[in-house]
């Protein structure tokens, strides 16, 4: 099972906190994002092992129900054309270019 992991910087702790939202209380600290992710994967294994041992119900990963990774978006022809032209200028596929724009926009919004 693949549980989603969220990572954020903690100014108070001067490091990164990684959490597994589907597993209550499952978190870990690291000086870097990679270290926090590595540590939370260990914590996740221990969390699941303990829950099984204690006979607790183990939640299904939320990503298995909701997120397929596929998005279908209808756009005006003019936008489709503009996106395709910019992707060609950048030398990437239309899909790669749209993913880049979405990620860049999401990063700007979450930084606010």
N, C-alpha and C positions, 0 to 999 in steps of 0.2 A: 504494500500500500504506500502511496506517495502523499504525504501530508504537506500542505503549503507551509512555507516558512516566511515570516516577516522579520526584517532587520531594520533597526533604527539606531541612530547615534544618541547616546545619553550624555549630555553636557555634565550632569551631576557625577556620573561614574567615569567620565573621560574615556569612554570606550563604546563598543557596540553591543546592543542587546538583540538577541535573536529569540523569537517566540514561535511556538506552533499553536496557532489560535484554536485549532480543533481539539487540542489536548490541554485541558485546564491546568494552569500552573507550570506548563512545560516551557522552560526558558533557559537561556545560557548567556554568558558574557564572553566577550573577546576584545582584545586590543584592536583587532582589525575585523572587517566584515567576514572575511574568509574564516578566521579563527572562531568567531561567534557561530557561524553556520556549522562548522565542524563540531563544536561543542554541543550545539543544540541537537544535532543528529545523534550524538551519544546519549543525551538526556532523553530524547524521544524513544530510543531503544529501551532504556531503563524504565521509562514511564509505561510503555506497553507491556514489558515483562512483569512489572509490579502489578499492573491492572489485571493481567491474566491470572497471576498468582493469587490475587485477592478476589477473583471472580467478578470484578467490576465490568460493566458494559463498556466496550471499546467503540468509540464513535467512528463512523465511516468518514474518510477524508472528504471534505467539502468539494474539492476539485473534481472528484469523480462524478458528482451529480450535476454540477453547474457549468464548468468551464471546459469547452471542447477545444478552444484555441482557434476556432473558425468564426469569422465575422463576415456577413454579407451586407454590403452597404450600397444602396442605390444613390447615384450622384447625377447632377445635371451633366449633360454632354460636354458643356464648356469646361467644367471642373475636371472631368475625366481626361479631356484633351490636355489641359494645362498640367495635370499630374503626370501624364504619360510623357509629355515633352520634357519636363524637368527630370524625370527618371532617366530618360535617354541622355540628357546632358550630363548627368552624374555617372552614367555607365552602369546603372543597376536596373533590376526589374521593377516594374510598377509596384509589386507587392513589397519588395524591400524598401522602396522609397516611402511608401505609405506607413510601413512599420516604423521607419526612422522618424517621420513627422509625428506620429502618435506618441512615440517614446519621448521625443524632445518636448512635445507639448505637455505630456504628463509630468515630466521632471520639473518643468517650469511651474506648474500648478502646485505640486507637492512641496516645492521649495518656499512657497509663500507662507 
